[in-house]
Amino acid sequence: MDSANLTTLLEDETPEQQTQRPASAFASKPDRPPTQSSLQKYSPLDWSGYFDREDDINIPETDNVFHVYIAGTEGPVVICLHGGGYSGLSFALAASKIKEKARVVAMDLRGHGKSVTENDIDLSIETMCNDVLAVLKAMYGDSPPATVLVGHSMGGSVAVHVAAKRLLPNLAGLVVVDVVEGTAMASLIHMQKILSSRMQHFSSFEKAIEWSVKGGSLRNVDSARVSIPSTLKYDDAKKCYTYRACLVETEQYWRGWYEGLSDKYLSCPVPKLLLLAGTDRLDRALTIGQMQGKFQMVVVRHTGHAIQEDVPEEFSNLILNFISRNRIGPHGVEIPGLRRPSQSQP
């Protein structure tokens, strides 16, 4: 199978990339201590430089508390759902531009980031969909603003399933980022190997950020500096940082994320945009649907799996142009100041 497809499911490097360098880039003590400039290059950046505020959303009659990052004050609400192993801060750099024309809510999904739930391992598609609906109801009641769901990888699957339920009032658009049923299903057999072979422990945030960039899972240093720390937790016993999300324990749910995803996506009765890092990810159902004009597709060149992190400015422009093209706004009108692309564009 094409190694590029392995990144479709989880947000990590391929086995080929892993064999090109030592299994643990920081397993041995370096000959020289890191320079101050190196530490600065990979030092964490605070979320507040990109979002306006953060909040904890308590779900009534449960012990579930979902953490959200919020930006912007006007326009439609862009709900951002991250991939497996990421966090809401995966959309930080993009949010800083989207918020100029729309509102952004980036949620830490169950078992990720700062969210705390009764069962962090239950990443079934049904549970995650209910989580998203519960958060939006808690934030906006029964009459939310015009809403665009944006989901990356695993979060893209959640976005599609939420949209397909047709339970979200005022849903006005759906954007899926680099996940396609065919390649995701084909990748499942490799996932445990990929998860187990990645570096598991980091002595500092800086080391984790450096590893993510040099390992190729993220290509934008500034985005990694914001997002990577939120994907880690401190292990008191081992005196180091390890992954917050226990993805290896969620295998029973993986198939449910992606099975039937293409048909669900095509059936969603709202404007749709599919962003891909490569055309090889398009499966037969989506190829036919794209030829029939059922959704807009853009292949974003020179990027890895995390398009929103690697090229945040281009990603933001694509989201805002999608909103403008489909006249998504508080009153269903074009948002002033947004360039409306010609209708001949794909």
C-alpha positions in Angstrom: 0.0 0.0 0.0 1.2 3.5 -0.8 2.9 4.8 2.4 1.2 8.2 1.9 -2.1 6.6 2.8 -0.9 5.6 6.2 -1.1 9.1 7.5 -4.8 9.3 6.5 -5.9 7.6 9.8 -3.5 8.8 12.3 -1.5 11.9 12.4 1.9 10.5 12.5 4.8 9.5 10.3 4.9 6.5 8.0 7.1 3.4 8.7 9.3 4.5 5.8 10.0 7.7 7.5 10.7 5.9 10.8 13.3 3.6 9.2 15.2 6.6 7.7 16.4 7.6 11.2 17.1 6.0 14.6 14.0 4.7 16.3 14.4 7.2 19.1 15.9 10.4 18.0 16.7 11.4 21.6 17.6 8.0 23.1 21.2 8.8 23.7 22.7 11.8 25.4 23.8 14.4 22.8 27.5 15.2 22.6 26.7 18.9 23.2 24.0 20.5 25.2 21.3 22.3 23.1 22.1 25.9 22.3 19.9 28.7 23.5 18.8 29.4 20.0 17.7 25.8 19.6 15.6 25.9 22.7 14.0 29.1 21.6 13.2 27.7 18.2 11.2 24.9 19.7 9.9 26.7 22.8 6.1 26.5 23.4 3.8 29.3 22.3 0.7 30.2 24.3 -2.8 29.7 22.8 -3.7 33.3 23.8 -1.8 34.6 20.8 -4.3 33.0 18.5 -7.6 32.5 20.3 -9.4 35.2 22.3 -10.4 33.0 25.2 -10.8 29.4 26.5 -13.7 27.9 28.3 -14.8 24.7 30.0 -18.2 23.4 29.0 -19.9 21.3 31.6 -22.4 18.8 30.2 -25.6 18.6 32.4 -26.2 15.4 34.3 -22.7 14.1 33.6 -19.2 14.6 34.9 -18.0 15.5 31.4 -16.2 18.8 30.9 -15.1 19.8 27.4 -12.5 22.4 26.9 -12.9 24.8 24.0 -10.9 27.6 22.5 -12.9 30.5 21.1 -12.0 33.3 18.7 -14.0 36.1 16.9 -17.2 37.9 17.7 -19.2 38.1 14.5 -20.3 35.9 11.5 -21.0 32.2 11.3 -19.5 29.8 13.8 -16.8 27.5 12.5 -16.7 24.4 14.7 -13.2 22.8 14.5 -12.8 19.1 15.4 -9.2 17.8 15.5 -7.8 14.4 14.6 -6.8 11.5 16.8 -3.9 12.5 19.0 -4.2 16.2 18.3 -6.1 18.9 20.3 -8.2 22.0 19.6 -5.0 23.9 19.3 -4.3 22.2 16.0 -6.4 25.0 14.5 -4.7 27.8 16.5 -2.8 29.5 13.6 -5.8 29.2 11.3 -8.2 30.6 13.9 -6.2 33.8 14.2 -7.1 34.6 10.6 -10.6 33.0 10.4 -11.7 35.1 13.4 -11.4 38.3 11.3 -14.5 37.2 9.4 -16.2 34.4 11.5 -16.3 32.9 14.9 -14.2 29.9 15.7 -14.8 27.2 18.3 -12.1 24.6 18.5 -13.0 21.7 20.9 -10.7 19.2 22.7 -12.5 16.0 21.9 -13.0 13.2 24.5 -9.7 11.8 25.8 -7.7 14.7 24.3 -6.3 18.0 25.4 -7.9 19.5 28.6 -11.2 17.8 28.2 -12.1 15.4 31.1 -14.9 12.8 30.8 -16.3 9.8 32.6 -14.6 7.5 30.1 -11.7 8.9 28.1 -11.2 5.7 26.2 -14.7 5.6 24.7 -13.9 7.1 21.3 -16.9 5.4 19.6 -18.3 7.5 16.8 -21.7 7.7 18.5 -20.2 8.9 21.7 -18.1 11.6 20.1 -21.0 12.8 18.0 -23.1 13.1 21.1 -20.3 15.0 22.8 -20.2 17.6 20.0 -24.0 18.0 19.9 -24.0 18.4 23.7 -21.3 21.0 23.7 -23.0 23.1 21.0 -26.3 22.8 22.8 -24.7 24.0 26.1 -23.1 26.9 24.3 -25.9 28.0 22.0 -29.1 26.4 23.2 -31.7 25.2 20.6 -31.0 28.1 18.2 -27.3 28.2 17.3 -25.9 30.6 14.8 -25.2 29.6 11.2 -22.6 26.8 11.7 -19.9 25.3 9.6 -18.4 22.0 10.8 -14.7 21.5 10.1 -13.1 18.2 10.9 -9.6 16.9 10.4 -9.0 13.1 10.0 -10.8 11.4 13.0 -12.5 14.8 13.6 -13.6 14.8 10.0 -15.4 11.5 10.5 -17.1 13.0 13.6 -18.1 16.1 11.6 -19.6 14.0 8.9 -21.6 11.8 11.3 -22.9 14.8 13.2 -24.0 16.4 9.9 -25.6 13.2 8.7 -27.7 13.0 11.9 -29.4 16.3 10.8 -29.9 17.2 14.5 -27.8 20.4 14.4 -30.1 23.5 13.8 -28.7 26.0 11.3 -25.9 23.7 10.0 -24.8 25.6 6.9 -21.6 23.8 5.7 -19.3 20.8 6.1 -15.5 20.8 5.6 -13.5 17.5 5.8 -9.8 17.7 6.0 -7.7 14.8 4.6 -9.7 11.8 5.4 -11.3 9.4 2.9 -13.0 6.1 3.7 -11.1 3.9 1.3 -7.6 4.8 2.3 -8.5 5.1 6.0 -10.0 1.6 6.1 -7.0 0.2 4.3 -4.7 1.8 6.8 -6.3 0.3 9.9 -4.1 -2.9 9.7 -1.0 -0.7 10.1 -2.1 1.6 12.9 -1.0 -0.4 16.0 2.5 -0.7 14.5 2.7 3.0 13.8 1.5 3.9 17.2 3.8 1.6 19.0 6.9 2.5 17.0 6.6 6.3 17.5 8.7 7.9 20.2 6.8 7.6 23.5 8.6 9.8 26.0 10.0 13.3 26.0 12.2 15.0 28.5 10.6 18.4 27.7 8.0 20.2 25.5 10.9 21.5 23.4 12.1 17.9 22.7 8.6 16.9 21.7 8.1 19.9 19.4 11.5 19.3 17.8 10.7 15.6 17.2 7.3 16.3 15.7 8.9 18.7 13.2 12.0 16.8 12.4 10.0 13.6 12.2 7.7 15.1 9.6 4.4 14.8 11.3 4.1 18.6 11.3 5.9 20.9 8.9 5.1 24.3 10.5 7.3 25.0 13.5 5.1 27.8 14.9 2.0 25.6 14.8 3.9 22.7 16.5 5.0 25.2 19.2 1.3 25.9 20.0 -0.3 22.6 19.5 2.2 19.9 20.6 2.3 20.7 24.4 -1.5 20.2 24.6 -1.2 16.7 23.2 1.1 15.6 26.1 0.8 14.9 29.8 3.5 14.6 32.5 4.2 11.1 33.8 5.3 11.5 37.4 6.6 7.9 37.6 8.9 8.2 34.6 9.6 11.9 35.1 8.9 12.7 31.5 6.1 13.7 29.1 4.0 11.2 27.2 0.9 11.3 25.0 -2.4 12.5 26.5 -4.6 10.4 24.2 -4.4 6.6 24.8 -5.1 5.8 21.1 -3.6 2.3 21.4 -6.5 1.4 23.7 -9.2 2.6 21.3 -8.7 0.1 18.4 -12.2 -1.4 18.8 -13.7 2.0 17.7 -11.5 2.7 14.6 -13.5 0.8 12.0 -16.6 2.7 13.2 -15.0 6.0 12.5 -14.6 5.4 8.8 -17.0 2.6 7.6 -19.6 4.1 5.2 -18.0 7.5 5.6 -18.1 8.4 1.9 -21.8 7.7 1.4 -22.6 9.6 4.6 -20.6 12.6 3.4 -22.3 12.7 0.1 -25.7 12.4 1.7 -25.2 15.5 3.9 -27.7 18.1 2.6 -25.3 21.1 3.0 -22.5 22.6 1.0 -19.4 20.5 1.3 -15.7 21.0 0.9 -13.1 18.3 0.9 -9.5 19.3 1.4 -6.9 16.7 0.5 -3.1 16.5 0.8 -2.9 14.3 -2.3 -5.3 13.0 -5.0 -4.3 9.4 -4.3 -6.6 9.6 -1.2 -9.8 9.9 -3.3 -11.8 6.7 -3.3 -14.3 5.5 -5.9 -17.5 6.9 -4.3 -16.0 10.3 -3.8 -14.5 10.3 -7.3 -17.9 9.8 -8.8 -19.5 12.3 -6.4 -16.9 14.9 -7.3 -17.5 14.4 -11.0 -21.2 14.9 -10.4 -20.5 18.2 -8.6 -21.8 17.0 -5.2 -19.0 18.7 -3.3 -16.1 21.1 -3.8 -12.6 19.5 -3.6 -9.2 21.2 -3.3 -5.9 19.4 -3.3 -3.5 21.4 -1.1 0.0 20.9 -2.4 3.2 20.7 -0.5 1.7 19.8 2.8 1.4 16.8 5.1 -1.6 15.2 6.7 -2.3 18.2 9.1 -3.1 20.7 6.4 -4.5 23.2 8.9 -1.2 23.2 10.8 1.2 23.0 7.9 -0.3 25.8 5.8 -2.6 27.7 8.1 -3.0 30.8 6.0 -4.0 28.8 2.9 -6.3 26.7 5.0 -7.9 29.9 6.4 -8.4 31.3 3.0 -10.1 28.1 1.8 -12.5 28.1 4.8 -13.4 31.8 4.4 -13.9 31.5 0.6 -16.1 28.5 1.2 -18.2 30.6 3.6 -18.4 33.4 1.1 -19.1 31.2 -1.9 -22.0 29.6 -0.2 -23.3 32.9 1.4 -23.1 31.5 4.9 -23.7 34.1 7.5 -25.9 35.2 10.4 -28.7 36.1 7.9 -27.7 33.9 5.0 -25.9 36.7 3.2 -22.4 37.2 1.9 -20.0 38.4 4.6 -18.7 41.9 3.7 -15.0 42.1 2.9 -14.7 38.5 1.8 -13.6 37.8 -1.8 -16.1 35.7 -3.5 -14.4 33.1 -5.8 -15.7 32.7 -9.4 -18.3 30.0 -9.7 -16.1 28.2 -12.2 -13.6 27.2 -9.5 -13.9 23.5 -8.4 
